Amino acid sequence: MLCNCEATNDDKGELTSLTPQLKDINKTLVSFHKKKNHAF
């Protein structure tokens, strides 16, 4: 049975629950990554 949980990797590479704070951090990291890869 699957849960409707969201997960992300922590600083040790292990899965952890995706809290609102971590969700915000992930959005920021994705934004930086997109800017870095599209800035030519």
C-alpha positions in Angstrom: 0.0 0.0 0.0 1.4 3.4 -1.0 1.1 6.5 1.2 0.5 10.0 -0.2 3.8 11.1 1.4 6.3 13.3 -0.3 10.0 12.6 0.4 13.4 14.2 -0.4 17.0 13.3 0.3 18.6 14.8 3.4 22.3 15.9 3.7 23.3 12.2 4.2 21.5 11.1 1.1 18.8 9.3 3.1 15.1 9.7 2.4 13.2 12.0 4.8 9.7 13.5 4.9 9.3 16.6 2.7 8.3 19.4 5.2 7.1 22.8 4.1 10.6 24.2 4.9 12.4 21.6 2.8 9.9 22.1 0.0 10.8 25.8 -0.1 14.5 24.9 0.0 14.0 22.5 -2.9 12.2 25.2 -5.0 15.1 27.6 -4.4 17.7 25.0 -5.4 15.7 24.2 -8.6 15.6 27.9 -9.4 19.3 28.2 -9.0 19.9 25.1 -11.1 17.7 26.4 -13.9 19.4 29.8 -13.9 22.8 28.2 -14.0 22.0 25.9 -16.9 20.2 28.5 -19.0 22.7 31.4 -18.5 24.8 31.4 -21.6 
